[in-house]
Amino acid sequence: MTGSRAASPDSAQLDAALRAHHAGGDAPVLSALHEQAAALMTDPTARRFHLTHAWVHALVAGDEARIATLEHQLRALDGL
């Protein structure tokens, strides 16, 4: 994962899952994983990074509800 985060077994597992799914292109899974990663970030830039990736994968998946939620979060962080 990119950015400031608290070191924990959960973050290590999440990092491994992101790496494992990256090549597969499973947009819904990648969106959810990046959203989880964003929740662990303490740095706003790192949080925006993961939320942006989650948003792009949600767009690819066509998940309108997740797109709207992520856009709201990104706007709140001046990410859109």
N, CA, C and O atoms as a GROMACS GRO file, in nm:
protein
  320
    1MET      N    1   0.085  -0.119   0.000
    1MET     CA    2   0.000   0.000   0.000
    1MET      C    3   0.088   0.124   0.000
    1MET      O    4   0.198   0.123   0.055
    2THR      N    5   0.039   0.226  -0.061
    2THR     CA    6   0.111   0.352  -0.067
    2THR      C    7   0.062   0.445   0.042
    2THR      O    8  -0.058   0.456   0.066
    3GLY      N    9   0.156   0.512   0.110
    3GLY     CA   10   0.118   0.617   0.204
    3GLY      C   11   0.135   0.578   0.348
    3GLY      O   12   0.176   0.467   0.382
    4SER      N   13   0.103   0.673   0.433
    4SER     CA   14   0.115   0.654   0.577
    4SER      C   15   0.006   0.560   0.625
    4SER      O   16  -0.111   0.574   0.589
    5ARG      N   17   0.045   0.465   0.704
    5ARG     CA   18  -0.052   0.372   0.759
    5ARG      C   19   0.003   0.316   0.889
    5ARG      O   20   0.123   0.322   0.916
    6ALA      N   21  -0.085   0.265   0.966
    6ALA     CA   22  -0.046   0.196   1.088
    6ALA      C   23  -0.003   0.055   1.050
    6ALA      O   24  -0.074  -0.014   0.978
    7ALA      N   25   0.112   0.012   1.099
    7ALA     CA   26   0.160  -0.123   1.071
    7ALA      C   27   0.078  -0.221   1.155
    7ALA      O   28   0.070  -0.208   1.277
    8SER      N   29   0.020  -0.317   1.088
    8SER     CA   30  -0.059  -0.418   1.157
    8SER      C   31  -0.070  -0.541   1.069
    8SER      O   32  -0.048  -0.533   0.948
    9PRO      N   33  -0.106  -0.654   1.128
    9PRO     CA   34  -0.128  -0.773   1.045
    9PRO      C   35  -0.237  -0.749   0.941
    9PRO      O   36  -0.229  -0.800   0.829
   10ASP      N   37  -0.340  -0.670   0.978
   10ASP     CA   38  -0.446  -0.642   0.882
   10ASP      C   39  -0.394  -0.565   0.761
   10ASP      O   40  -0.432  -0.595   0.648
   11SER      N   41  -0.308  -0.466   0.783
   11SER     CA   42  -0.256  -0.389   0.671
   11SER      C   43  -0.164  -0.475   0.585
   11SER      O   44  -0.161  -0.458   0.463
   12ALA      N   45  -0.089  -0.566   0.646
   12ALA     CA   46  -0.003  -0.657   0.569
   12ALA      C   47  -0.088  -0.750   0.483
   12ALA      O   48  -0.055  -0.776   0.368
   13GLN      N   49  -0.198  -0.800   0.539
   13GLN     CA   50  -0.286  -0.888   0.462
   13GLN      C   51  -0.353  -0.810   0.348
   13GLN      O   52  -0.368  -0.861   0.238
   14LEU      N   53  -0.392  -0.687   0.376
   14LEU     CA   54  -0.454  -0.604   0.274
   14LEU      C   55  -0.355  -0.574   0.162
   14LEU      O   56  -0.391  -0.579   0.044
   15ASP      N   57  -0.232  -0.542   0.197
   15ASP     CA   58  -0.129  -0.517   0.098
   15ASP      C   59  -0.108  -0.640   0.010
   15ASP      O   60  -0.098  -0.629  -0.112
   16ALA      N   61  -0.103  -0.757   0.071
   16ALA     CA   62  -0.086  -0.881  -0.005
   16ALA      C   63  -0.205  -0.905  -0.098
   16ALA      O   64  -0.186  -0.948  -0.211
   17ALA      N   65  -0.326  -0.877  -0.051
   17ALA     CA   66  -0.445  -0.895  -0.134
   17ALA      C   67  -0.445  -0.798  -0.251
   17ALA      O   68  -0.480  -0.836  -0.363
   18LEU      N   69  -0.406  -0.674  -0.227
   18LEU     CA   70  -0.398  -0.577  -0.337
   18LEU      C   71  -0.299  -0.624  -0.442
   18LEU      O   72  -0.328  -0.618  -0.562
   19ARG      N   73  -0.184  -0.670  -0.399
   19ARG     CA   74  -0.083  -0.718  -0.495
   19ARG      C   75  -0.133  -0.842  -0.570
   19ARG      O   76  -0.110  -0.854  -0.691
   20ALA      N   77  -0.199  -0.931  -0.501
   20ALA     CA   78  -0.247  -1.055  -0.563
   20ALA      C   79  -0.356  -1.028  -0.666
   20ALA      O   80  -0.360  -1.095  -0.769
   21HIS      N   81  -0.444  -0.933  -0.638
   21HIS     CA   82  -0.557  -0.908  -0.728
   21HIS      C   83  -0.525  -0.807  -0.838
   21HIS      O   84  -0.601  -0.795  -0.934
   22HIS      N   85  -0.416  -0.736  -0.825
   22HIS     CA   86  -0.384  -0.631  -0.921
   22HIS      C   87  -0.376  -0.685  -1.064
   22HIS      O   88  -0.433  -0.626  -1.156
   23ALA      N   89  -0.306  -0.794  -1.083
   23ALA     CA   90  -0.288  -0.849  -1.218
   23ALA      C   91  -0.417  -0.909  -1.273
   23ALA      O   92  -0.434  -0.916  -1.395
   24GLY      N   93  -0.507  -0.952  -1.187
   24GLY     CA   94  -0.629  -1.017  -1.231
   24GLY      C   95  -0.734  -0.924  -1.287
   24GLY      O   96  -0.818  -0.965  -1.366
   25GLY      N   97  -0.730  -0.798  -1.246
   25GLY     CA   98  -0.823  -0.701  -1.299
   25GLY      C   99  -0.967  -0.716  -1.252
   25GLY      O  100  -1.059  -0.672  -1.321
   26ASP      N  101  -0.989  -0.778  -1.137
   26ASP     CA  102  -1.124  -0.794  -1.083
   26ASP      C  103  -1.167  -0.661  -1.020
   26ASP      O  104  -1.142  -0.636  -0.903
   27ALA      N  105  -1.231  -0.577  -1.100
   27ALA     CA  106  -1.262  -0.439  -1.061
   27ALA      C  107  -1.339  -0.428  -0.930
   27ALA      O  108  -1.301  -0.346  -0.846
   28PRO      N  109  -1.446  -0.506  -0.908
   28PRO     CA  110  -1.518  -0.492  -0.781
   28PRO      C  111  -1.431  -0.524  -0.660
   28PRO      O  112  -1.439  -0.456  -0.557
   29VAL      N  113  -1.349  -0.627  -0.671
   29VAL     CA  114  -1.261  -0.666  -0.560
   29VAL      C  115  -1.156  -0.558  -0.538
   29VAL      O  116  -1.131  -0.518  -0.424
   30LEU      N  117  -1.094  -0.510  -0.646
   30LEU     CA  118  -0.993  -0.405  -0.632
   30LEU      C  119  -1.051  -0.277  -0.575
   30LEU      O  120  -0.985  -0.210  -0.495
   31SER      N  121  -1.171  -0.242  -0.614
   31SER     CA  122  -1.236  -0.124  -0.559
   31SER      C  123  -1.253  -0.138  -0.409
   31SER      O  124  -1.222  -0.046  -0.333
   32ALA      N  125  -1.303  -0.252  -0.366
   32ALA     CA  126  -1.325  -0.275  -0.223
   32ALA      C  127  -1.193  -0.276  -0.146
   32ALA      O  128  -1.186  -0.220  -0.036
   33LEU      N  129  -1.090  -0.338  -0.202
   33LEU     CA  130  -0.961  -0.342  -0.134
   33LEU      C  131  -0.900  -0.203  -0.120
   33LEU      O  132  -0.847  -0.169  -0.014
   34HIS      N  133  -0.908  -0.124  -0.226
   34HIS     CA  134  -0.854   0.013  -0.218
   34HIS      C  135  -0.935   0.098  -0.120
   34HIS      O  136  -0.880   0.184  -0.053
   35GLU      N  137  -1.063   0.074  -0.112
   35GLU     CA  138  -1.146   0.146  -0.016
   35GLU      C  139  -1.105   0.109   0.127
   35GLU      O  140  -1.098   0.195   0.215
   36GLN      N  141  -1.078  -0.018   0.150
   36GLN     CA  142  -1.030  -0.062   0.281
   36GLN      C  143  -0.895   0.000   0.313
   36GLN      O  144  -0.870   0.043   0.426
   37ALA      N  145  -0.807   0.003   0.213
   37ALA     CA  146  -0.675   0.063   0.233
   37ALA      C  147  -0.687   0.211   0.268
   37ALA      O  148  -0.616   0.261   0.355
   38ALA      N  149  -0.777   0.281   0.202
   38ALA     CA  150  -0.797   0.424   0.229
   38ALA      C  151  -0.837   0.446   0.374
   38ALA      O  152  -0.795   0.544   0.436
   39ALA      N  153  -0.916   0.356   0.427
   39ALA     CA  154  -0.962   0.370   0.566
   39ALA      C  155  -0.847   0.357   0.666
   39ALA      O  156  -0.857   0.406   0.778
   40LEU      N  157  -0.738   0.293   0.625
   40LEU     CA  158  -0.622   0.276   0.713
   40LEU      C  159  -0.525   0.394   0.705
   40LEU      O  160  -0.437   0.407   0.791
   41MET      N  161  -0.540   0.477   0.605
   41MET     CA  162  -0.445   0.586   0.583
   41MET      C  163  -0.466   0.700   0.682
   41MET      O  164  -0.579   0.739   0.710
   42THR      N  165  -0.356   0.753   0.732
   42THR     CA  166  -0.361   0.870   0.819
   42THR      C  167  -0.329   0.997   0.742
   42THR      O  168  -0.368   1.106   0.784
   43ASP      N  169  -0.258   0.985   0.632
   43ASP     CA  170  -0.221   1.098   0.548
   43ASP      C  171  -0.331   1.122   0.444
   43ASP      O  172  -0.368   1.030   0.372
   44PRO      N  173  -0.384   1.246   0.433
   44PRO     CA  174  -0.491   1.273   0.337
   44PRO      C  175  -0.452   1.242   0.192
   44PRO      O  176  -0.536   1.198   0.114
   45THR      N  177  -0.328   1.265   0.155
   45THR     CA  178  -0.284   1.236   0.018
   45THR      C  179  -0.290   1.087  -0.009
   45THR      O  180  -0.334   1.044  -0.116
   46ALA      N  181  -0.245   1.007   0.086
   46ALA     CA  182  -0.251   0.862   0.070
   46ALA      C  183  -0.395   0.814   0.066
   46ALA      O  184  -0.429   0.724  -0.010
   47ARG      N  185  -0.479   0.874   0.149
   47ARG     CA  186  -0.621   0.839   0.149
   47ARG      C  187  -0.683   0.869   0.012
   47ARG      O  188  -0.757   0.787  -0.042
   48ARG      N  189  -0.653   0.987  -0.044
   48ARG     CA  190  -0.704   1.023  -0.177
   48ARG      C  191  -0.653   0.926  -0.283
   48ARG      O  192  -0.727   0.887  -0.373
   49PHE      N  193  -0.527   0.887  -0.273
   49PHE     CA  194  -0.468   0.792  -0.368
   49PHE      C  195  -0.553   0.664  -0.374
   49PHE      O  196  -0.593   0.621  -0.482
   50HIS      N  197  -0.580   0.605  -0.258
   50HIS     CA  198  -0.654   0.479  -0.256
   50HIS      C  199  -0.801   0.500  -0.292
   50HIS      O  200  -0.860   0.415  -0.360
   51LEU      N  201  -0.860   0.610  -0.249
   51LEU     CA  202  -1.000   0.636  -0.287
   51LEU      C  203  -1.012   0.658  -0.437
   51LEU      O  204  -1.111   0.616  -0.498
   52THR      N  205  -0.915   0.724  -0.496
   52THR     CA  206  -0.917   0.743  -0.642
   52THR      C  207  -0.910   0.610  -0.714
   52THR      O  208  -0.983   0.587  -0.810
   53HIS      N  209  -0.822   0.522  -0.668
   53HIS     CA  210  -0.813   0.389  -0.729
   53HIS      C  211  -0.942   0.311  -0.708
   53HIS      O  212  -0.989   0.243  -0.800
   54ALA      N  213  -0.999   0.320  -0.590
   54ALA     CA  214  -1.127   0.253  -0.564
   54ALA      C  215  -1.234   0.305  -0.658
   54ALA      O  216  -1.314   0.228  -0.711
   55TRP      N  217  -1.237   0.437  -0.678
   55TRP     CA  218  -1.335   0.501  -0.766
   55TRP      C  219  -1.319   0.455  -0.910
   55TRP      O  220  -1.418   0.422  -0.977
   56VAL      N  221  -1.195   0.452  -0.959
   56VAL     CA  222  -1.171   0.408  -1.098
   56VAL      C  223  -1.216   0.264  -1.116
   56VAL      O  224  -1.280   0.231  -1.217
   57HIS      N  225  -1.185   0.178  -1.022
   57HIS     CA  226  -1.228   0.038  -1.033
   57HIS      C  227  -1.380   0.026  -1.023
   57HIS      O  228  -1.440  -0.060  -1.088
   58ALA      N  229  -1.443   0.111  -0.943
   58ALA     CA  230  -1.590   0.111  -0.936
   58ALA      C  231  -1.649   0.156  -1.070
   58ALA      O  232  -1.751   0.103  -1.113
   59LEU      N  233  -1.585   0.254  -1.134
   59LEU     CA  234  -1.630   0.297  -1.267
   59LEU      C  235  -1.621   0.182  -1.366
   59LEU      O  236  -1.714   0.158  -1.444
   60VAL      N  237  -1.510   0.111  -1.364
   60VAL     CA  238  -1.492  -0.004  -1.455
   60VAL      C  239  -1.599  -0.110  -1.428
   60VAL      O  240  -1.652  -0.170  -1.521
   61ALA      N  241  -1.629  -0.132  -1.300
   61ALA     CA  242  -1.728  -0.233  -1.263
   61ALA      C  243  -1.872  -0.187  -1.288
   61ALA      O  244  -1.963  -0.269  -1.293
   62GLY      N  245  -1.891  -0.056  -1.304
   62GLY     CA  246  -2.026  -0.003  -1.325
   62GLY      C  247  -2.110  -0.003  -1.198
   62GLY      O  248  -2.233  -0.009  -1.205
   63ASP      N  249  -2.045   0.004  -1.084
   63ASP     CA  250  -2.114   0.002  -0.954
   63ASP      C  251  -2.156   0.144  -0.916
   63ASP      O  252  -2.081   0.216  -0.851
   64GLU      N  253  -2.276   0.182  -0.958
   64GLU     CA  254  -2.324   0.320  -0.941
   64GLU      C  255  -2.327   0.364  -0.795
   64GLU      O  256  -2.293   0.479  -0.764
   65ALA      N  257  -2.367   0.276  -0.706
   65ALA     CA  258  -2.374   0.313  -0.564
   65ALA      C  259  -2.235   0.342  -0.508
   65ALA      O  260  -2.214   0.441  -0.438
   66ARG      N  261  -2.141   0.254  -0.539
   66ARG     CA  262  -2.003   0.274  -0.490
   66ARG      C  263  -1.943   0.398  -0.555
   66ARG      O  264  -1.871   0.473  -0.489
   67ILE      N  265  -1.969   0.421  -0.682
   67ILE     CA  266  -1.918   0.540  -0.751
   67ILE      C  267  -1.964   0.666  -0.677
   67ILE      O  268  -1.883   0.754  -0.649
   68ALA      N  269  -2.093   0.674  -0.647
   68ALA     CA  270  -2.148   0.791  -0.580
   68ALA      C  271  -2.086   0.810  -0.441
   68ALA      O  272  -2.052   0.922  -0.402
   69THR      N  273  -2.072   0.702  -0.367
   69THR     CA  274  -2.013   0.709  -0.233
   69THR      C  275  -1.868   0.757  -0.240
   69THR      O  276  -1.826   0.843  -0.162
   70LEU      N  277  -1.792   0.699  -0.332
   70LEU     CA  278  -1.651   0.736  -0.345
   70LEU      C  279  -1.635   0.879  -0.394
   70LEU      O  280  -1.545   0.950  -0.348
   71GLU      N  281  -1.720   0.923  -0.486
   71GLU     CA  282  -1.714   1.061  -0.531
   71GLU      C  283  -1.739   1.158  -0.416
   71GLU      O  284  -1.673   1.261  -0.405
   72HIS      N  285  -1.834   1.124  -0.330
   72HIS     CA  286  -1.863   1.208  -0.213
   72HIS      C  287  -1.741   1.216  -0.122
   72HIS      O  288  -1.705   1.324  -0.075
   73GLN      N  289  -1.677   1.102  -0.097
   73GLN     CA  290  -1.558   1.099  -0.012
   73GLN      C  291  -1.443   1.176  -0.074
   73GLN      O  292  -1.373   1.249  -0.005
   74LEU      N  293  -1.424   1.160  -0.204
   74LEU     CA  294  -1.316   1.231  -0.273
   74LEU      C  295  -1.339   1.382  -0.273
   74LEU      O  296  -1.245   1.458  -0.255
   75ARG      N  297  -1.461   1.425  -0.294
   75ARG     CA  298  -1.491   1.568  -0.289
   75ARG      C  299  -1.462   1.625  -0.150
   75ARG      O  300  -1.411   1.737  -0.138
   76ALA      N  301  -1.494   1.550  -0.047
   76ALA     CA  302  -1.470   1.595   0.090
   76ALA      C  303  -1.320   1.612   0.117
   76ALA      O  304  -1.280   1.691   0.203
   77LEU      N  305  -1.237   1.538   0.043
   77LEU     CA  306  -1.091   1.547   0.058
   77LEU      C  307  -1.027   1.631  -0.051
   77LEU      O  308  -0.906   1.628  -0.069
   78ASP      N  309  -1.110   1.708  -0.125
   78ASP     CA  310  -1.062   1.789  -0.239
   78ASP      C  311  -0.992   1.702  -0.343
   78ASP      O  312  -0.895   1.745  -0.405
   79GLY      N  313  -1.042   1.580  -0.361
   79GLY     CA  314  -0.984   1.488  -0.458
   79GLY      C  315  -1.052   1.488  -0.593
   79GLY      O  316  -1.003   1.426  -0.688
   80LEU      N  317  -1.166   1.557  -0.603
   80LEU     CA  318  -1.238   1.571  -0.732
   80LEU      C  319  -1.275   1.716  -0.752
   80LEU      O  320  -1.335   1.750  -0.854
   0.00000   0.00000   0.00000
